[in-house]
Structures are given as C-alpha cells and as structure tokens.
C-alpha cells in the first residue's frame, strides 16, 4: 500500500494508492497518526482507489478519526466506491464519518 500525502498548512489530504490489507493497516495507522501528531487538524483520506476495506482497515480509520477529534481537528473520508459505501452504511459508520464524493 502506498500513501500519497499533500499538505496545505494544517490541512492534509492522504490518498490511499493500493488495496489495503490487514498488514497495511498497521503501517497506514502509524503514518496517519504521525500526521495528526505533527499538527494535521484537518485530515481528508481519499479512498477512491480502494475497492474494499476489511475490519482492520475500518478500525484504522476509526482510530485516526478519534485522534483527530482529540486534537481538536476533523477527518473526512472522500471518494467512497459503492462497495465501500455499502460497508460504511451496514456498519453505520456513515453516521460517524464526515464524507465527500
């Protein structure tokens, strides 16, 4: 899995470039937490390149969102494909996360 990171002061957009699997979730969590700890209070995670997310990946997104909120920031998930959007709806995470197309 690759992360493409674009910064604009305290706003950071991260694009996930390859399919995320359980092993990738740990690495992604560390990188995203580092961004938040370094002051990224507005974090947008673009998942448009992902066709699926598993439970570990969902947990990663939830933990990053929680840390953003603790730091006074926000997190947005952008670019959900239909299959991922359905997963968010089934798990009711669509009610938790701020999303954008």
VENBELNOR-V976871 format. One record per residue. RES is the residue in one small letter. PSI is psi in whole degrees, -180 to 180 (none if undefined). Layout:
BEGIN
res:RES psi:PSI
res:RES psi:PSI
END
This chain:
BEGIN
res:x psi:140
res:x psi:148
res:x psi:130
res:x psi:123
res:x psi:128
res:x psi:126
res:x psi:144
res:x psi:88
res:x psi:-118
res:x psi:2
res:x psi:130
res:x psi:133
res:x psi:128
res:x psi:125
res:x psi:128
res:x psi:122
res:x psi:-20
res:x psi:166
res:x psi:134
res:x psi:132
res:x psi:174
res:x psi:-46
res:x psi:-33
res:x psi:-28
res:x psi:-40
res:x psi:-47
res:x psi:-45
res:x psi:-43
res:x psi:-46
res:x psi:-45
res:x psi:-43
res:x psi:-39
res:x psi:-38
res:x psi:-43
res:x psi:-44
res:x psi:-44
res:x psi:-28
res:x psi:2
res:x psi:8
res:x psi:97
res:x psi:-13
res:x psi:104
res:x psi:125
res:x psi:125
res:x psi:113
res:x psi:116
res:x psi:22
res:x psi:-21
res:x psi:-2
res:x psi:132
res:x psi:-16
res:x psi:162
res:x psi:140
res:x psi:-179
res:x psi:-40
res:x psi:-38
res:x psi:-39
res:x psi:-42
res:x psi:-37
res:x psi:-48
res:x psi:-40
res:x psi:-44
res:x psi:-37
res:x psi:-43
res:x psi:-44
res:x psi:-44
res:x psi:-38
res:x psi:-46
res:x psi:-40
res:x psi:-32
res:x psi:4
res:x psi:16
res:x psi:-162
res:x psi:160
res:x psi:137
res:x psi:139
res:x psi:125
res:x psi:152
res:x psi:35
res:x psi:128
res:x psi:165
res:x psi:-42
res:x psi:-38
res:x psi:-40
res:x psi:-42
res:x psi:-41
res:x psi:-43
res:x psi:-39
res:x psi:-44
res:x psi:-41
res:x psi:-2
res:x psi:15
res:x psi:-16
res:x psi:-20
res:x psi:-14
res:x psi:-45
res:x psi:143
res:x psi:131
res:x psi:159
res:x psi:155
res:x psi:none
END
